[in-house]
């Protein structure tokens, strides 16, 4: 529904005339797809909206494709987490041991879709990938030659939006210079209405209550001279994260699996076409639980702001907003600035040109150019380089089905950091 809302609100402005949702799970397509279609109709009745389980039908003559898949669904996520945790290793699906396992399932499926897209979509098609772990997945797809793919994530833009709200401004008033990798990135600069505010934010006690800076100690941000992507919590507070998860009754994956199961069961007994408002209340109830518990097991901190899906409120973007901003920039004839996962091309000194990085870039109809960051903080770069080597080796392991590369990748990863554990993980995960 989030994606449908985002696209429907901007469909007229961006000349989007057709939207197709595809899912190979017909049960979920007939529940959540129908709800999304209803939302789109309320916002833009003239938008042609179709639902299908046929991938060819979904991508035929498309100019833009957004991919977010979960091979093995929630059960495999739970299994990945527990295998890692049983060895005292963090089971976070976007990086490290569980992330590599997830990527090994995701990339082959995405590659099949990319082949269909090459064959059936527009020649200049662009694919925006939101499938986790976005860093490894984006790197591997690029290494496989799918240079029409771009990694997208809403974490950086979501943080910027929360900072703008803290000052009573809108997301159009704020911008940031960010560098690093997906879920491992650092803000080098943040400007609000043209004024640099990053150091001010680091000292702002309210920011540690109202935004995802809540996961970090102020002294850490002072030391790093940056505002950190929320997922860096797992690297700078590794033992706390593992301890908190082991104490919790459920992992994050288990929480989501239970919520999704209960929500789907309840909605499957309802009439979406004729009683949408009641269905939306059910969705709000269960998804609100999911949002309030975001990173709560790992950090011990719960979000306090109430959550509700409002069809008619101004779209906050999310990952769909990142894709739509790219489309807007490409169609405007002007150059716009945004944050994406693209090849480094010399933007961050110390990384290879072909390394996919998460970075502020300039986008127009012809290109996507990363901002030159030059030399960056030595300690920040050291962590980025270490995880980038893990991503390169993970790409090799996936493309070549190379177990040795998988072991080397996990051995180097800061959340594993052990050859013996890497060997055990690859055996238990059957990599």
ABEGO torsion letter per residue (X at the ends): XAAAAAAAAAAAAAGBABBBBBBABAAAAAAAAAAAAAAAAAABAABBBBBBABAAAAABGBABBBBBBBBGEAAAAAAAAAAAAAAGBBBBAABEAAAAAAAAAAAAAAAAAAAAAAAABBAABBBBBABOBAAAAAAAAAAAGBAABBBBBAAAAAAAAAAAAAAGBBAAABBBBBBEBBGBBBBABBBBGGBBAAAAAAABAAAAAABAAAABBAAAAAAAGBBBBAAAAAAAAAAAAAAAAAABABBAAAAAAAAAAAAAAAAAABBAAABAAAAAAAAAAAAAAAAAABGAAAAGBBBABBBBBBAABBBAGEAAAAAAAAAAAAAAGBBBBBBBBBBAGGABBGBBAABBBBBBBBBBAABBBBBBAEBBBAAAAAAAAAAAAAAAAAAAAAAAGBAAAAAAAAAABAAAGBAAAAAAAAAAAGX
